[in-house]
């Protein structure tokens, strides 16, 4: 559900977030509900501001109870440092606001109850988002750090699996607290939603392979040279199976052989991805040999 547009980015609110806001408002926490909404919105706008400052345009933001998902106007092909900076912008913003609320509380400028709520909300949101689990900001940082050593695809699987485990733990803990009379539906719902969001992120692996290849291209242009790896492929092998052999941190060159083990061509990573886009992921690699 679209609610507004800011800095060129469309802001959408997830139905689960609406449910959470309504739940808080229904128990007499209307003012706190309004500020919780703005805390999450400002968290996301911090990502947008840093992204724009680094030259990237955010097209869409989906607001979730723990933060949100940023979608760029084109496949993000920035450096690892850029991705980390954009991901950390949200939690850093929360910590700054938590510090501001703490100072205002100390000077008795804001009501104690309300000031404590803002302080705890920003602190909890900042710390929670630093966990190394996709779809949280910390998960995106972990993926960026790991991608150079194990590749974007495997790094994504690691962060996604942590997200699933974290979501499952929160779900079970929330259910226990509900039955023990010490919690409400929010915690188990959050756990279930984290598991769902992590699984949804794992579906983007094909895009992440392309992203990993773009990073190699940027590094090659920047450094002038880099290590390469030769991959030998039978001419009938599907393109998608060849892509899975691409090594992180190295440019992969595919040597295509026929049934007699004769070399019929050499193909670059870019040519393989172009072939997948044109002929489909299951097309045999011989179709793109010139």
Rosetta blueprint (number, residue, H / E / L):
1 X L
2 X E
3 X E
4 X E
5 X E
6 X E
7 X L
8 X L
9 X E
10 X E
11 X E
12 X E
13 X E
14 X L
15 X H
16 X H
17 X H
18 X H
19 X H
20 X H
21 X H
22 X H
23 X H
24 X H
25 X H
26 X H
27 X L
28 X L
29 X L
30 X H
31 X H
32 X H
33 X H
34 X H
35 X H
36 X H
37 X H
38 X H
39 X H
40 X H
41 X H
42 X H
43 X H
44 X H
45 X H
46 X H
47 X H
48 X H
49 X H
50 X H
51 X H
52 X H
53 X H
54 X L
55 X L
56 X L
57 X L
58 X E
59 X E
60 X E
61 X E
62 X E
63 X E
64 X E
65 X L
66 X L
67 X E
68 X E
69 X E
70 X E
71 X E
72 X E
73 X L
74 X L
75 X L
76 X L
77 X L
78 X L
79 X L
80 X H
81 X H
82 X H
83 X H
84 X H
85 X H
86 X H
87 X H
88 X H
89 X H
90 X H
91 X H
92 X H
93 X H
94 X H
95 X H
96 X H
97 X H
98 X H
99 X H
100 X H
101 X H
102 X H
103 X H
104 X H
105 X H
106 X H
107 X L
108 X L
109 X L
110 X L
111 X L
112 X H
113 X H
114 X H
115 X H
116 X H
117 X H
118 X H
119 X H
120 X H
121 X H
122 X H
123 X H
124 X H
125 X H
126 X H
127 X H
128 X H
129 X H
130 X L
131 X L
132 X L
133 X L
134 X L
135 X L
136 X L
137 X H
138 X H
139 X H
140 X H
141 X H
142 X H
143 X H
144 X H
145 X H
146 X H
147 X H
148 X H
149 X H
150 X H
151 X L
152 X H
153 X H
154 X H
155 X H
156 X H
157 X H
158 X H
159 X H
160 X H
161 X H
162 X H
163 X H
164 X H
165 X H
166 X H
167 X H
168 X H
169 X H
170 X H
171 X H
172 X H
173 X H
174 X H
175 X H
176 X H
177 X H
178 X H
179 X H
180 X L
181 X L
182 X L
183 X L
184 X L
185 X H
186 X H
187 X H
188 X H
189 X H
190 X H
191 X H
192 X H
193 X H
194 X H
195 X H
196 X H
197 X H
198 X H
199 X H
200 X H
201 X H
202 X H
203 X L
204 X L
205 X H
206 X H
207 X H
208 X H
209 X H
210 X H
211 X H
212 X H
213 X H
214 X H
215 X H
216 X H
217 X H
218 X H
219 X H
220 X H
221 X H
222 X H
223 X H
224 X L
225 X L
226 X L
227 X L
228 X E
229 X E
230 X E
231 X E
232 X E
233 X E
234 X E
235 X L
236 X L
237 X L
238 X E
239 X H
240 X H
241 X H
242 X H
243 X H
244 X L
245 X L
246 X L
247 X L
248 X L
249 X L
250 X L
251 X E
252 X E
253 X E
254 X E
255 X E
256 X E
257 X E
258 X L
259 X L
260 X L
261 X L
262 X L
263 X E
264 X E
265 X E
266 X E
267 X E
268 X E
269 X H
270 X H
271 X H
272 X H
273 X H
274 X H
275 X H
276 X H
277 X H
278 X H
279 X H
280 X L
281 X L
282 X L
283 X L
284 X E
285 X H
286 X H
287 X H
288 X H
289 X L
290 X L
